[in-house]
Every structure is written in structure tokens, then in C-alpha cells.
Amino acid sequence: MNFSERRPWFFLISLLIILPGIVFLILAPGLNPGIDFTGGSSLTIQFPEGSGANQKAIREKLQAIGYPESTVQNLGNSTIDEERYDLFFLRTKTLDETKKDILVTNLNNQFSPEQTNTVLSFDLVSAVVAQETVISACWAVLAATLGIFFYVWWAFRKVPRPIRYGLAAIVALLHDTLIVVGIFAILGYFLGTEVNTMFLIALLTVIGYSVNDTIVVFDRIRENVLTYTNRPFPEVVNLSISETMGRSLNTSFTLLVTLLALLLFGGTTIREFLYVLIIGVIAGTYSSIAIATQVLVSWDQKTIGKLISS
């Protein structure tokens, strides 16, 4: 298969996938920030073992009393005065003392009406702290991007114009990031899906995977460029893609199987994290073959400007 001849189609497919997400990011409300970014309250609570309290039951109760955005994490068990308790960590919108007491009373009425020591801790996450979290996350993404660019540039210093490899890796990285962010903007608009710190962690993981997959193909291109010095660059790229495609697809497939297993049998608290990884793995596999390498070819043939203008 001649990948280089089909690069306009590859770019068009990516544009059609990315464009709706950008529209929702700009024209619609954009991403739907969770409590981690908007501020809110957090509670650590406990219920006796056997009370029927679990993540699903607590989440359903919180939705029923007007807190559908709340998240619930199971913290395991503890023993107090020889009695076993199940511990849970809750995040909700901002609560004052009155609203907190009402919430706890509703939970007690369902799971342990006689209990008086339900709340172990209660904290407020201010909007200022949430804003600082967003800023720190943006700096982390920027630092990772710059680090990747300079590393790839240095690693490919023995081939002609090594800077283009660094820039092509960043283009693929931005491609994958825009797909993930755009899809979550659409999901946030239609389904109310929120983004939180787990989303950022998963996004950084996707960035790492995207670069890893791209480097595998780039490394083979580097070897073949130095081996087949008389062959046109697009032919070298096609050969390199053909030699590495099986490895890339097999790696992505086995990773997707693992992620799907976690999605089916894992806890609901990591569901958004897994969604990001699944979307990112698919996008990263595609971009390493159809975007990053084709940016190199377009650069070599000086057709990037023509593609944009057309």
C-alpha cells in the first residue's frame, strides 16, 4: 500500500473527526468541568459492614437526593471497637453545614439509621485551589510537549533535518489530544460527562503512548534512511510503515483488550479514565501511521502549504 499517495485522505479523515469536537469546544459550553476544577466538598464516611452500602448504592442515593454530579470511591475497610466498617470517599458540589447534615441523614436513613459516627472528615475545595489545579495541569502538558520535542530532535540528530521529526511528533500528539478533548466536549454536551483530574492523568498517558507509537515508526524510518540512501524519501516511509505496522497494531490490540476488560469488570470510578485511554490508543495508533509519517513526507516534498491551501 502506498501510504504517501493517500496522505490527503488521511488528513481529511482526521479533520472530519476533529472538527466537530472543536465546534463543541468553541460554540457549545466546551468541556464540562467536574468538582476538581470548579470547587466543591469532600467527605469521608463509613457504614457498618453488611449495611448494604456500596459505591453503586451510595451513588444512586446521591442522585435521588439531588447530587447527580457526585463521585464515590471505596476506600476499603476499617475496624473500630471491634466493629468492621466500609469506608467511602465522596465528592459533591459545595455544601454548607446544613446541606452536609441533610445529605448524611439521607444516607444514614437508607444504610444505618442508628449510626451517629458516619462522617470521618469533611473538607471544602475552593474554586481558587481548583483553578490552581487547572493551571498546574496546563504547565505539565506544556512541559511534557516541549520535553518530547527536544528529545525527538536530539534522538534523530544523525538524519537530515532532525527538527522535522520533533515537529511531526508534536503534530501527532496534538492530533490525538484534540480528538480526545473534542469527543469529551461532545459527551459533556449530550451526556453531561465531566472532566476531572483523572481525565488529565489519562490525557498525559495518551500523550506518552502517542509519542511511543510514533517513535517506533520514526526509528525504522531513520534506519532505512541511512540504509537506502538512494531511494526517494516517500518510498522509505512506505517501507518503514509496512515493516512496523504489524507491531503497532498488535500492541494496540492487546492494550485495548486489557482496557476493555477493565472497563467491563473494573470500578466505575476509573471509567472516564478508561474512556480516555481507549480513545487515545485508537487515535495514537492511527496518527503514528497516517499523520506523523505523512507530515514528514509533506515536509520533504514541501507540500504542507499546498495541502492547507487546498
Phi, psi and omega in degrees: 000133179270095183293322185296323179291337183262009185297327175300323178291321177300314180296322180294317178301315180297319180298318180293331178281319186282323188302314178300322178296319178296320178300315180290329177291324185269310187273323178276180179300346182088207178294147180263098186289140177273189184297328180302332185253342182254349186092160180168202182236152176228140180227141168251120185234164179220148175222148180300145175302139180088003181281349183092000179283126174209174184304311183296314183295318179294318180297318179296322179293318179297320177297321182293331182259012171101022178233063183291340182276356186292149174244148183229130176237140176273122182262004180099212185234161173214161178240124179232120180052046177065015176245135183271137179234147170265130183256143180221146178247124184246141169238128180224176171295168188302129179242137167270181184298322181295312180294324178297316180296321179295317179299312182296322178298317178298318178293318179299318182299330181272322190252328184200078187302331184271356187282140179239351183247043185291313187273120176268326178205152179215122183225154176251135174255109185287159177296331179295314178298319179297319178296320177297325177297316179297315181297316179298321179295319179297318177296323179296316179295318180296316179297318179297319180296313179296319178299318179296316181301310183291325178294313180296319178302315181289319184295332182253029184294342183273353179257159180299139177050063184296339181299330182293332178292319177296316180292321179295323177296322179291322177300315178297320179298313179296322177303310182294320180296316180296324178296313181296310182296318180297316179297321179288332173294320177292315178296323178295324181289315186269325186245356181074020180296129183260155172251141182218195181295329176296325176298316180294318178299316179295323180296319176296324177295318178298319178301315178298317180294318181302313181294319179301313180294321179293319182297326179301314180290317180300321182296321177291323175299317179300314179299316183287328176298319180284337180273312183257074186290339183263357182270146177300147183301317178302324178293321178296320179295315178300317178298317182294319178297316180299323182285334184252351186298317180301317180295316182296314182293319179295318178298315181294321181296313180295324177293319179295322177300316179296315181295320178294323177297317177296323180294322182281323188245354180276180181283159180288340183291339180253013185296313179297322176302316181290323177302315180299315181295318181297312178298317182293322179295316179296313180295321181293322178295317179294315185292327180294332181265316192257346183246299185301312182293325182284335171295321176299316181295316179297322177296315182297321182267003179056044181247006181298315179297321179294321180295319181292317183290333180279000000 
